[in-house]
Amino acid sequence: MDNKEIFNVFFREKPAMMLVNLKNAKANTYASSLAKQIDCTYSHVVKILQEMEKEGLINFDKQGRLKLLTLTKKGQDIADHIDNIRLML
């Protein structure tokens, strides 16, 4: 995926808020709970999360039948910047 495509992924509301919600999560976060938090369908969330995983921004940590979502260092940095921009607006 080239830079323009990944840029377009993050400067849409839902993907940006997914990263911010993961950054600010107080408890374990799963795709289903993230979908509820951002008012999005589960399948759409999973599709975006798979793109984020390919870019090295999140990890899926399998725990039994569930996959726990965690931000990588790169994902954390990007989420921090998005959250800062959101707060400035």
C-alpha positions as CSV (number, residue, x, y, z in Angstrom):
1,M,0.0,0.0,0.0
2,D,1.5,3.4,-0.9
3,N,1.5,6.4,1.3
4,K,-1.5,8.1,-0.4
5,E,-3.7,5.0,0.2
6,I,-2.7,4.7,3.9
7,F,-3.1,8.5,4.4
8,N,-6.7,8.1,3.1
9,V,-7.3,5.3,5.6
10,F,-6.5,7.5,8.6
11,F,-8.1,10.7,7.6
12,R,-11.5,9.2,7.6
13,E,-13.5,9.6,10.8
14,K,-14.0,5.9,11.7
15,P,-10.4,4.7,11.3
16,A,-9.0,7.7,13.1
17,M,-11.4,7.2,16.0
18,M,-10.5,3.5,16.1
19,L,-6.9,4.4,16.8
20,V,-7.8,7.1,19.4
21,N,-10.2,4.7,21.2
22,L,-7.5,2.0,21.3
23,K,-5.0,4.6,22.7
24,N,-7.5,5.7,25.4
25,A,-8.8,2.3,26.3
26,K,-8.9,1.5,30.0
27,A,-9.5,-2.2,29.5
28,N,-8.9,-5.0,27.0
29,T,-10.3,-4.0,23.6
30,Y,-11.7,-6.4,21.0
31,A,-13.0,-5.7,17.5
32,S,-16.7,-6.1,18.6
33,S,-16.4,-3.6,21.5
34,L,-14.5,-1.2,19.2
35,A,-17.3,-1.4,16.6
36,K,-19.8,-0.4,19.3
37,Q,-17.7,2.4,20.6
38,I,-17.4,4.1,17.2
39,D,-20.9,3.1,16.0
40,C,-19.7,1.0,13.1
41,T,-20.4,-2.5,11.8
42,Y,-18.1,-5.3,13.0
43,S,-17.2,-6.4,9.5
44,H,-16.1,-2.8,8.6
45,V,-14.0,-2.5,11.7
46,V,-12.3,-5.9,11.0
47,K,-11.5,-4.8,7.5
48,I,-9.9,-1.6,8.7
49,L,-8.0,-3.3,11.5
50,Q,-6.6,-5.8,9.0
51,E,-5.2,-2.8,7.0
52,M,-3.8,-1.3,10.1
53,E,-2.1,-4.6,11.0
54,K,-0.5,-4.8,7.6
55,E,0.9,-1.3,8.2
56,G,2.3,-2.3,11.6
57,L,0.0,-0.1,13.6
58,I,-1.9,-2.8,15.7
59,N,-1.4,-6.3,16.8
60,F,-4.1,-9.0,17.2
61,D,-3.3,-11.1,20.3
62,K,-5.3,-14.2,20.2
63,Q,-6.8,-15.2,23.6
64,G,-8.9,-18.3,23.1
65,R,-11.6,-17.4,20.6
66,L,-11.1,-13.7,21.0
67,K,-8.5,-11.4,19.5
68,L,-7.3,-8.6,21.8
69,L,-6.3,-5.4,20.0
70,T,-3.1,-3.6,21.0
71,L,-1.3,-0.7,19.4
72,T,2.3,-1.0,18.3
73,K,4.7,1.8,19.0
74,K,4.1,3.2,15.5
75,G,0.3,3.0,16.1
76,Q,0.6,4.7,19.5
77,D,2.5,7.6,18.0
78,I,0.0,8.1,15.2
79,A,-2.9,7.8,17.6
80,D,-1.3,10.4,19.8
81,H,-1.0,12.8,16.9
82,I,-4.6,12.2,15.7
83,D,-5.9,12.7,19.3
84,N,-3.9,16.0,19.6
85,I,-5.3,17.3,16.3
86,R,-8.8,16.3,17.5
87,L,-8.4,18.2,20.7
88,M,-7.1,21.3,18.9
89,L,-10.1,21.5,16.7
